Amino acid sequence: MTDPTDAADVPLDEDGSVPEVDGVETAESIADEVRDEIRLGHVQDDVSHVLEERFEAAGIDLRPEAIDDLAEEIEKDVSS
């Protein structure tokens, strides 16, 4: 019998990402939302600040350096 919490047993979303569980946001889902909102022109603020606020609201604790690295990755992705 497999462990029901085993990640291999979780069906992925159409884009290949792990789905949100009961509305719980992950760092990846928040990053994807911010990336999409930047592309739509809805985010004009500092990306690191936006990510920090969203992670805090979702109860996700990441080091400031990790948030800055993720913000930089999002900015590069959106600008290309």
C-alpha positions in Angstrom: 0.0 0.0 0.0 1.3 3.4 -0.9 1.4 6.4 1.4 -1.5 8.8 0.4 0.7 11.7 1.0 3.4 10.4 -1.5 4.0 13.1 -4.1 4.1 10.5 -6.8 0.4 9.8 -6.2 -0.7 13.4 -6.6 -2.2 14.2 -10.0 -0.6 17.2 -11.6 -2.3 20.2 -13.1 -2.5 20.6 -16.8 0.7 22.8 -16.8 2.6 20.0 -14.9 2.6 21.8 -11.5 1.4 20.4 -8.2 -2.2 21.6 -7.7 -3.2 23.7 -4.7 -4.7 21.6 -1.9 -8.0 23.0 -0.5 -7.0 26.5 -1.4 -3.6 26.4 0.2 -1.1 28.4 -1.8 2.4 27.2 -2.3 5.5 29.4 -3.0 5.3 28.2 -6.6 1.7 29.0 -7.0 2.2 32.5 -5.6 5.2 33.1 -7.8 3.2 32.0 -10.8 0.4 34.4 -9.9 2.8 37.3 -9.5 4.4 36.4 -12.8 1.1 36.5 -14.6 0.0 39.7 -12.9 3.2 41.4 -14.0 2.6 40.3 -17.6 -0.9 41.7 -17.4 0.5 45.0 -16.0 -1.2 44.6 -12.6 2.0 44.7 -10.5 4.0 47.8 -10.6 5.7 47.5 -7.2 9.0 45.9 -6.3 8.6 42.2 -7.0 10.5 41.2 -3.9 8.2 43.3 -1.8 5.1 41.8 -3.4 6.3 38.3 -3.0 7.2 38.9 0.7 3.7 40.2 1.4 2.0 37.4 -0.4 4.2 34.7 1.3 3.5 36.3 4.7 -0.2 36.3 4.1 -0.1 32.6 3.0 2.0 31.7 6.1 5.1 30.8 4.0 8.4 31.6 5.6 11.3 32.1 3.2 14.7 33.7 3.8 14.9 37.2 2.3 17.7 36.0 0.0 15.4 33.3 -1.4 12.7 35.8 -2.0 15.1 38.2 -3.8 16.4 35.3 -5.9 12.9 34.3 -6.9 11.9 37.9 -7.6 15.0 38.2 -9.9 14.1 35.0 -11.7 10.5 36.2 -12.2 11.7 39.6 -13.5 14.0 37.9 -16.0 11.3 35.5 -17.1 8.8 38.3 -17.7 11.2 40.5 -19.5 12.1 37.8 -22.1 
